Amino acid sequence: MAERLVVIGGDAAGMSAASQARDRRGPDDLRIVAFEKGGHASYSACGIPYLVGGEVTDVKDLITRRPEVFRDELAIDLRLDSEVVEIDLGRRAVSVRDHQGGGPYWEPFDQLVVATGAVPSRPDLPGADAEGVYGVQTLDDGIALLRALEEKPRRAVVIGAGYIGLEMAEALVRRGLKVSLIDAAEQPMSTLDPDMGALVADALRGLGVEVFLGERIEGFAESGGLVTAALTENRTLPADLVVLGLGTRPNSALAEASGIPVGETSGIRTDRRMRTPVEGVWAAGDCVETFHLVSQRPVAIALGTHANKQGRAAGINIGGGYATFPGVIGTAVSKICEYEVARTGLTTAGAAEAGFETAEEIVESTTRAGYYPGARQIKIKMIADRRTGRLLGAQIVGQEGAAKRIDALAVAIWHEMTVEDMTGLDLSYAPPFAPVWDPVLIAARKAAKRVDQLNRED
Amino acid sequence: MAERLVVIGGDAAGMSAASQARDRRGPDDLRIVAFEKGGHASYSACGIPYLVGGEVTDVKDLITRRPEVFRDELAIDLRLDSEVVEIDLGRRAVSVRDHQGGGPYWEPFDQLVVATGAVPSRPDLPGADAEGVYGVQTLDDGIALLRALEEKPRRAVVIGAGYIGLEMAEALVRRGLKVSLIDAAEQPMSTLDPDMGALVADALRGLGVEVFLGERIEGFAESGGLVTAALTENRTLPADLVVLGLGTRPNSALAEASGIPVGETSGIRTDRRMRTPVEGVWAAGDCVETFHLVSQRPVAIALGTHANKQGRAAGINIGGGYATFPGVIGTAVSKICEYEVARTGLTTAGAAEAGFETAEEIVESTTRAGYYPGARQIKIKMIADRRTGRLLGAQIVGQEGAAKRIDALAVAIWHEMTVEDMTGLDLSYAPPFAPVWDPVLIAARKAAKRVDQLNRED
């Protein structure tokens, strides 16, 4: 009899796992059922802000694979609108509620992949359930927001200045709304150091976004069930539309309730093959806890690229192969209108938390040779261990052509390079792509000099 | 008495060395005289094609530091139009001919930096000295070409399809000329594998350049001393203007004649501190031989970024500090209209020469998420050791946003990463910057699979 694989969650991690398992084991050997509680599977959640902003004009463009492809070509029994409400590890079955009205029914498994994603942090505040208050977690959220835009709202308030909040602020500015952005932190993008975040705040203001930092949201005013304003500790901001971009946490409650162990980040614990401590149960994607290779601590980072890699590893392993997910170093990039923002490794605060004392430098340069048309500003911050000069983290804020340089820095961090060693790196140079000293090399030189100074002072 | 430093060559390497030495030792401790045979010092030779093409409109933009800055602010006695014609290591002096009519005179030194750059390969062919046949080595060459364009030439022939030839072909197309390109090789850009070079050939043809590959140049027809056509083994190509882009070789004849050892590449031999085997004599820039970290063989690569790093290292060492140039891995990038071309490490042929058997893959993807506006084509080739999977080389041909990815690949090669290990790299992802699987990761996955297959076959 075929082994039975059940996958909970039909997005990147779950469907990657299902596809990879299928790739190695035919339908006679492995029966695969995947449950997705929403109406869409295998879509790019990261694309939602661009759907709302209008850069992407068709919802279908965000769907990586249509449900029929899974069913017809991969023999994966993908069931949409089907929410798993309980995992019974003793019976080795999941209980499923069909949103079309069926169920609940029990579906048995031999192997289980938990890929339940993340849940948006939703403030427990008066008025947070009013109509007009939107999350941006699922494609259904994005579609709801698109519909709301048809009502021609004029004023929007975005809560949270993390990358999703910023992308949504840009999207709404593009749609012609007057946008206010609120965050309790002193600078946007808490994944950056405040000195680099301040550059992002300036950029946002330059776009006409009204930015309220260091200001706590206290609730929402409503009228007839409809949101009318966001209320902070200092002011009332009239709003036809509110977008919550307060970050996410691992959606691990279902797993935890069944007895699958979660870690200190509330993400599901797995080994590097994506096995949970429970035999035959795997987990992947935004719902898991992973390992930060620089801080050497558990972290939960919701990001499509990790979800895909983890799901793929789980699926290969279920399929009888061998694959691992080695951990993360916190690389991320985003675009806010013409500004590009990227980071990798640890921030100054993160490095301190992990026990490092740091040497830091920020340099300003250009993305191309200064004389070449289209040369744009780029600022790079490097954070190094003050004794060894090991690169611990890097951040980039700049314009076109700036941010993807973070990848070279990520590979350097991956290999525990010192900033001194980095000064000798053979990076590409030609006037349309870099000054003769690439900004990465300039930053490395300055950071190496700073490490040197600090060591002399000791 | 102050020590006397003489620098031969006033471009990137020489002036970096002089500046760094000055940075650490004042004029009372070190007297610095720099000789430049041309009329300009410290300019971006890499910028010449953009001056000819019109993207850069003012010659001055290519001058990094004006001569007065060296003289007045750095107390460096920079002498333009001054050609060193002999180095006497016994007398420890150089003989200088002043192009304004003075000299020759002897200038003594305690320390000497040879930074004589490269000489263009100029074919020893009938008519090669005719008026209208231009090199593109020095800023003076660029200025001469600009003047020639004022005569409204209609047809140009570019000899050599290396990156300088291609950049010049583009520049002349921009100026409205009908351009033919000739190279004896079967594909342009011999620094790429032929399969990737073929993509560049297609791109050139798309721009309207007439491309003759596998065709040898035999000479030039002239009339009254003026070039009128380029003659290949197969045809006569009428030309009002001929540009020689046949690559360069180290300009080491002066050094060699004096007894400073040159290596098998004809580049001057140095250690990693840029010391030649002759006490007190240093060399840096296009005239030196350096070490290729993957092939572990000597190479001579003329590139501004190496020249700057080597000059800087020499200058720091002369100044009493400690700095090294660790060698190269052959990273390079160039832009031909909307096409971006980059490479690092070894080509297939280079890997074979160095004794490797290889596993290879070419993948095609997009620079951004497929649904995001401005997503462009990118092709990446990876060349790995067939047994260990170690990445030996990578090549990229694509459009906007493609090429700078080579830097992450360069850092991976620098650390002798395997393609399997690379599949786990935490590279940046967001829809405006990459598909959820960055093309680099896709290429690594495919290459790892290929290595796996080959190992199974053994």
Interface residues (C-beta under 8 A of the other chain):
Chain A: A12 S44 C46 G47 Y50 E55 V56 D61 L62 Y163 L303 G304 T305 H306 N308 K309 T324 F325 P326 V328 I329 G330 T331 A332 V333 S334 K335 E340 A342 T344 A369 G370 Y371 Y372 P373 G401 A403 K404 R405 I406 D407 A408 A410 V411 A412 W414 H415 M417 T423 G424 L425 D426 L427 S428 Y429 A430 P431 P432 F433 A434 V436 W437 D438 V440
Chain B: A12 S44 C46 G47 Y50 E55 V56 D61 L62 Y163 L303 G304 T305 H306 N308 K309 T324 F325 P326 V328 I329 G330 T331 A332 V333 S334 K335 E340 A342 T344 A369 G370 Y371 Y372 P373 G401 A403 K404 R405 I406 D407 A408 A410 V411 A412 W414 H415 M417 T423 G424 L425 D426 L427 S428 Y429 A430 P431 P432 F433 A434 V436 W437 D438 V440
